[in-house]
Amino acid sequence: MKIKVLITQALFPESYSSILNRYDCIMPKENSFSKAEIMNKITDCDALLSMFNFKIDKEIIDAGTKLRIISNFGVGFNNIDVEYASKRGIVVTNTPDVVIEPTAELAFGMMLDLVRHISYADRRIRKQSVKWGVLENLSHSLNGKLLGIIGFGNVGQAIARRAVASGMKIVYNSRNRVSADIEQKYDAKWLNLDGLLSVSDVVSVNTPYTFETHHLINLERLQMMKYTAYLVNTSRGAVVDEKALIYALQNGIIAGAALDVYEQEPTIPSELVELDNVVLSPHAGTATRDVRNLMASAACQNIINFFEGGSITRVY
């Protein structure tokens, strides 16, 4: 009997080409299936290809009585109850490698936007409220500034590469210190988290979301930062305590923040939207057509390799 694959969301015509003719695939003609539709269709499926923003909970997993693999589209997998899936003997995979460069691009772009006040200046021009003059519209340079990277994995190092090219200096914190060769490559120095926060001009959050990293950046740690410092978060929203961040931004505890991720996506607190010292993006780190296709291809390949033999990027 042909392997049956349920795909939660339609993308581009070419996105799932590697499995559409290979397996019996069910996917929406456009947009995404609802949870109720998934519950109805998953009962006799062998594989589920899920989007990073679609919650795969215990109820869905239980409905998939034949389910053997959940191939998640994205590097993050906090949308899936992986512990319960593991108890059910279901393999969970993700697509980590293809997201590295685009996520680093966005993180560094938002950093540049934030520190140089690019979006803020654009808004003022459109509102015709900008003043022109030698002492007007002053911002800061990245060149010569100290960038603190929390989570020095592939994405963190890709950000470091861009930062070093712009004349920034690097300190980092991660669970495991990287090799001396990598530290030398970026002239990077390991610091404990509190030390990193206290000395950095810009802090980039790139750590995975886990129980241990929930609200890693809270009010106490925000108060350790310089009042002139900036925070950039392109990892997961709940790594930063959003209420504490809003308080810090409103009260001058830090100078500004750039956020691509939020605690309760797609909801963004109105307090953040109203602030001028914030740059916001709709979880768009990998939102380019070519990268989306690469992510889809990687998610498909995990399914193919699981059933036909080959390496998979297994999470659980």
C-alpha positions as CSV (number, residue, x, y, z in Angstrom):
1,M,0.0,0.0,0.0
2,K,1.3,3.5,-0.9
3,I,2.6,5.6,1.9
4,K,0.1,8.4,2.8
5,V,1.3,11.9,3.7
6,L,-0.8,14.7,5.2
7,I,0.6,18.2,4.4
8,T,-0.9,21.0,6.6
9,Q,-0.4,23.9,4.2
10,A,-0.1,24.6,0.5
11,L,3.0,26.5,-0.7
12,F,4.2,26.9,-4.3
13,P,3.5,24.4,-7.1
14,E,7.1,23.2,-7.0
15,S,7.5,23.0,-3.2
16,Y,6.5,19.4,-2.6
17,S,7.4,17.9,-6.0
18,S,9.7,15.3,-4.5
19,I,6.9,13.5,-2.7
20,L,3.7,14.4,-4.7
21,N,4.3,11.8,-7.3
22,R,6.0,9.3,-4.9
23,Y,3.4,9.0,-2.2
24,D,-0.3,9.5,-1.7
25,C,-0.3,13.1,-0.5
26,I,-3.2,15.1,0.9
27,M,-2.9,18.9,1.1
28,P,-5.2,21.9,0.8
29,K,-5.6,23.6,-2.5
30,E,-4.6,26.8,-0.9
31,N,-3.7,28.1,2.5
32,S,-3.9,25.7,5.4
33,F,-6.1,23.0,6.7
34,S,-7.9,23.8,10.0
35,K,-7.4,21.6,13.1
36,A,-10.7,20.0,12.5
37,E,-9.8,19.1,9.0
38,I,-6.4,17.7,10.1
39,M,-8.1,15.6,12.8
40,N,-10.4,14.1,10.2
41,K,-7.8,13.4,7.5
42,I,-4.9,12.2,9.7
43,T,-6.5,8.9,10.8
44,D,-4.9,6.7,8.2
45,C,-1.8,8.8,7.4
46,D,1.8,7.5,7.8
47,A,3.5,10.9,7.8
48,L,2.6,14.5,8.7
49,L,4.4,17.4,7.1
50,S,3.6,20.3,9.5
51,M,4.3,24.1,9.3
52,F,6.2,25.7,12.1
53,N,3.2,27.8,13.0
54,F,0.7,24.9,13.1
55,K,0.2,23.5,16.6
56,I,0.5,19.7,16.7
57,D,-0.9,18.7,20.1
58,K,-1.8,15.5,21.9
59,E,-5.3,15.5,20.3
60,I,-3.9,15.5,16.7
61,I,-1.2,13.0,17.6
62,D,-3.8,10.6,19.1
63,A,-5.9,11.0,16.0
64,G,-3.0,9.8,13.8
65,T,-3.2,6.2,14.8
66,K,-0.9,5.1,12.0
67,L,1.4,8.1,12.2
68,R,5.2,7.2,12.2
69,I,6.9,10.6,11.5
70,I,6.1,14.3,11.9
71,S,8.4,16.3,9.5
72,N,8.3,19.9,10.7
73,F,8.9,22.7,8.3
74,G,11.3,24.9,10.2
75,V,14.2,24.7,12.6
76,G,12.0,25.3,15.7
77,F,9.7,22.6,16.9
78,N,7.9,24.1,19.9
79,N,4.7,23.9,17.9
80,I,4.8,20.1,18.4
81,D,4.2,18.1,21.6
82,V,7.5,16.3,21.0
83,E,7.5,14.5,24.4
84,Y,4.1,12.9,23.7
85,A,5.0,12.1,20.1
86,S,8.1,10.3,21.4
87,K,6.0,8.3,23.8
88,R,3.9,7.2,20.9
89,G,7.0,6.1,19.1
90,I,6.6,8.9,16.4
91,V,9.8,10.4,15.0
92,V,10.0,14.2,14.8
93,T,12.3,16.0,12.4
94,N,13.1,19.6,11.5
95,T,14.9,21.5,8.7
96,P,17.8,23.3,10.5
97,D,20.4,23.9,7.9
98,V,18.5,25.9,5.2
99,V,17.4,28.5,7.7
100,I,20.8,29.6,8.8
101,E,21.7,32.3,6.3
102,P,18.3,33.9,5.9
103,T,17.7,34.1,9.6
104,A,21.2,35.7,10.0
105,E,20.4,38.2,7.2
106,L,17.2,39.3,8.9
107,A,18.8,39.6,12.4
108,F,21.6,41.7,11.1
109,G,19.3,43.8,8.9
110,M,17.0,44.5,11.9
111,M,20.1,45.3,14.0
112,L,21.3,47.9,11.4
113,D,17.7,49.3,11.0
114,L,17.4,49.6,14.8
115,V,20.7,51.2,15.6
116,R,20.7,53.6,12.6
117,H,17.0,54.5,13.1
118,I,16.2,53.6,9.4
119,S,12.5,52.7,9.9
120,Y,12.0,55.5,12.4
121,A,13.4,58.0,9.9
122,D,11.2,56.6,7.2
123,R,8.1,57.0,9.3
124,R,9.0,60.6,10.2
125,I,9.5,61.5,6.5
126,R,6.2,60.0,5.5
127,K,4.4,61.9,8.3
128,Q,6.3,65.1,7.2
129,S,7.6,65.5,10.8
130,V,11.3,65.2,10.1
131,K,13.7,68.1,10.7
132,W,16.8,68.5,8.5
133,G,20.1,69.7,10.0
134,V,23.6,68.7,11.2
135,L,22.4,67.8,14.7
136,E,19.1,66.3,13.7
137,N,18.3,62.6,13.0
138,L,21.3,61.3,14.9
139,S,21.7,57.6,15.4
140,H,24.7,55.3,16.1
141,S,27.2,53.3,14.1
142,L,27.7,49.6,14.3
143,N,31.3,49.9,13.5
144,G,33.4,49.6,16.7
145,K,30.5,48.4,18.8
146,L,30.4,45.3,20.9
147,L,27.9,42.6,19.9
148,G,26.8,40.0,22.4
149,I,25.4,36.9,20.9
150,I,23.3,34.6,23.1
151,G,23.4,31.2,21.4
152,F,26.6,30.8,19.3
153,G,25.4,28.0,17.0
154,N,25.1,28.1,13.2
155,V,22.8,31.2,13.2
156,G,24.8,33.0,15.9
157,Q,28.0,32.4,13.9
158,A,26.5,33.6,10.7
159,I,25.4,36.8,12.4
160,A,28.9,37.2,13.8
161,R,30.4,36.9,10.3
162,R,28.3,39.8,9.1
163,A,29.0,41.8,12.3
164,V,32.8,41.4,12.0
165,A,32.6,42.5,8.4
166,S,30.9,45.7,9.7
167,G,33.7,46.3,12.2
168,M,31.9,45.0,15.3
169,K,33.6,43.1,18.1
170,I,32.1,39.8,19.4
171,V,31.4,38.3,22.8
172,Y,29.1,35.3,23.1
173,N,27.4,33.0,25.5
174,S,26.2,29.5,24.8
175,R,25.7,26.3,26.8
176,N,28.9,24.8,25.4
177,R,31.9,27.0,24.6
178,V,32.9,26.7,20.9
179,S,36.3,25.5,19.8
180,A,39.4,27.8,19.9
181,D,39.4,27.8,16.1
182,I,35.9,29.2,15.9
183,E,36.7,31.8,18.6
184,Q,39.8,32.8,16.7
185,K,37.8,33.0,13.4
186,Y,35.5,35.7,14.8
187,D,37.9,37.0,17.5
188,A,35.1,36.1,19.8
189,K,35.3,35.9,23.6
190,W,33.0,33.7,25.8
191,L,31.3,35.5,28.7
192,N,28.8,34.3,31.2
193,L,25.3,35.6,30.4
194,D,25.2,38.4,33.0
195,G,28.6,39.6,32.0
196,L,27.7,39.6,28.3
197,L,24.5,41.7,29.0
198,S,26.4,44.2,31.1
199,V,29.1,45.1,28.4
200,S,27.3,44.6,25.1
201,D,26.1,47.5,22.9
202,V,23.8,45.2,21.0
203,V,22.5,41.8,22.2
204,S,21.3,39.3,19.7
205,V,19.2,36.4,21.1
206,N,19.6,33.2,19.1
207,T,19.2,30.4,21.6
208,P,16.6,27.7,21.1
209,Y,13.4,27.8,23.1
210,T,13.4,25.2,25.9
211,F,12.1,25.0,29.4
212,E,15.4,26.4,30.6
213,T,15.4,29.3,28.2
214,H,11.8,30.4,29.0
215,H,12.0,34.1,29.9
216,L,15.8,33.9,29.9
217,I,15.8,37.6,29.2
218,N,13.6,39.0,32.1
219,L,13.4,42.3,33.8
220,E,16.4,41.6,36.1
221,R,18.6,40.8,33.1
222,L,17.3,43.7,31.0
223,Q,18.4,46.0,33.9
224,M,21.9,44.6,33.6
225,M,22.2,46.0,30.1
226,K,23.5,49.5,29.3
227,Y,20.7,52.1,29.0
228,T,22.2,52.8,25.5
229,A,22.1,49.1,24.5
230,Y,19.8,47.4,22.0
231,L,18.2,44.0,22.0
232,V,17.5,41.9,18.9
233,N,15.4,38.7,19.1
234,T,15.0,36.4,16.1
235,S,14.9,33.1,18.1
236,R,11.6,32.5,19.8
237,G,9.3,35.0,21.5
238,A,9.1,33.4,24.9
239,V,12.8,33.5,25.4
240,V,12.2,37.2,26.2
241,D,9.7,38.2,28.9
242,E,7.6,40.5,26.7
243,K,6.0,42.4,29.5
244,A,9.4,43.1,31.1
245,L,10.7,44.2,27.7
246,I,7.9,46.6,27.2
247,Y,8.5,48.1,30.6
248,A,12.2,48.4,29.9
249,L,11.6,50.1,26.5
250,Q,9.0,52.5,28.0
251,N,11.2,53.5,30.9
252,G,14.6,53.9,29.2
253,I,16.2,50.9,30.7
254,I,17.5,50.0,27.3
255,A,17.6,52.1,24.1
256,G,15.5,49.9,21.8
257,A,14.6,46.4,20.5
258,A,14.1,44.6,17.2
259,L,11.8,41.7,17.3
260,D,10.9,39.0,14.7
261,V,9.2,36.8,17.2
262,Y,6.6,37.2,19.9
263,E,5.2,35.3,22.9
264,Q,1.7,34.9,21.6
265,E,2.0,34.9,17.8
266,P,0.3,36.2,15.7
267,T,-0.7,38.7,18.5
268,I,1.6,41.6,19.0
269,P,1.0,43.7,22.1
270,S,-0.2,47.2,21.2
271,E,2.4,48.7,23.6
272,L,5.1,47.4,21.3
273,V,3.4,48.7,18.1
274,E,3.1,52.2,19.6
275,L,6.8,52.5,20.6
276,D,9.2,54.4,18.3
277,N,12.3,52.6,19.6
278,V,11.2,49.2,18.3
279,V,11.5,47.5,14.9
280,L,9.0,44.8,14.3
281,S,8.8,41.9,11.8
282,P,6.2,39.1,11.4
283,H,8.4,36.0,12.1
284,A,9.9,36.5,8.7
285,G,13.4,35.1,9.2
286,T,13.1,32.6,6.4
287,A,10.4,34.3,4.4
288,T,11.9,34.3,1.0
289,R,10.5,32.1,-1.8
290,D,13.8,30.3,-2.5
291,V,14.3,29.5,1.2
292,R,10.7,28.4,1.7
293,N,11.2,26.0,-1.2
294,L,14.4,24.7,0.3
295,M,12.7,24.2,3.6
296,A,9.9,22.3,1.9
297,S,12.4,20.2,0.0
298,A,14.3,19.4,3.3
299,A,11.0,18.4,5.1
300,C,10.1,16.2,2.1
301,Q,13.5,14.6,2.1
302,N,13.2,13.7,5.8
303,I,10.0,11.8,5.0
304,I,11.6,10.0,2.0
305,N,14.7,9.1,3.9
306,F,12.7,7.8,6.9
307,F,10.7,5.4,4.8
308,E,13.4,4.5,2.2
309,G,16.6,4.7,4.2
310,G,18.9,7.6,4.6
311,S,19.9,10.3,7.1
312,I,17.2,12.5,8.8
313,T,17.5,15.6,10.9
314,R,15.8,14.0,13.9
315,V,14.7,16.0,16.9
316,Y,13.1,13.2,18.8
